[in-house]
Amino acid sequence: MAFAIIAFCCVFILFASAGSLLFYRGAVLKRISSVITRETEPTSLTSTIQKTSSSISFAVEKLERVVPKTQAEVSVVQQRLIRAGFRRDSAVKFFYGTKVICPVLLSIIAFLTGIANQSPIVFYVAAIGLGYLGPDFWLGKKIKARQKKVKLGVPDVLDLLVICVEAGLGLDQATARTARELNRAHPAISDELEVVVLEQRAGRPRADAWRHMAERTDVDVVRNLVSLLVQSEQFGTSIAKSLRTHSDTLRTQRIQEVEELAAKTTIKLIFPLVLFIFPCLFLVTLGPAVILMAESFKEFLKQ
């Protein structure tokens, strides 16, 4: 009798669950999906920081209207931002927003630390000036650092272009393959090559795309490479031979630059030797003699 009751309960539960799945399937799926999305929703510290940073950046972008500027200044700043690797449209707004935020923050820091109590006008003017010019100095350093990375990646670009062209690929396909291969080793110049590939796919002539790359980077080595490619295309010379010759020339120039830096080290070592090392040597070598002479003079005066 007990076995029959248990079997009846199991069958009843089975049929009830099957009926609920058949008739209330949409509600069940909706509830399951809500639970899954609630569980998979990122609630970690990283997501909170990302949301906070996005809101702060949005607020900073809104403050850019305070800074007076002309269209020519905006175009110059946008070109500098592109050379530093910031190509988004919001980069200009964020840059001008930081020129408002930085003076305010420096002034608040000067007020809270009590530095400005001694001479408020001098410190507040200095805080406003440094805060306003700080983003420009930071952007200049970013441009120089990126130009240095681009310059270091040019020899590898030349080698890969020579290999791809000699293997039978065209210059456009070789550029795309070089951009993919150098994505991790030299991301700066790989990014520029990807822009060149995208411009060519959009229908822009090859010479114009490479010239735009030279203008974006503003590096002498890249300008020489672009002029070499454009002249090779105009006069119909072999691109592989031209690239190989230019690669050898570039390596020779790099060796000469290293030798020049090594030759300059002897001159640069004079200042630390005179200011730091020589006084210590004089103190160690002449110090005991000076002490003995002073004691001997004291005894001579006593006599």
Buried (B, 14 or more C-beta within 10 A) or exposed (E): EEEEEEEEEEEEEEEEEEEEEEEEEEEEEEEEEEEEEEEEEEEEEEEEEEEEEEEEBEEBBEBBEEBEBEEEEBEEBBEBBBBBBBEEEBBBBBBBBBBBBBBEBBBEEBBEEEBBEEEEEEBBEBBBEEBBEBBEEBBEEBBEEBBEBBBBBBBBBBBBBBBBBBEEBEBBBBBBBBBEBBEEEBEBBBBBBBBBBEBBEEEBEBBEBBBBBBEBBBBEBBBBBBEBBBEBBEEEEEBBEBBBBBBEEBEEEBEEEEEEEEEEEEEEEEEEEEEEEEEEEEEEEEEEEEEEEEEEEEEEEEE
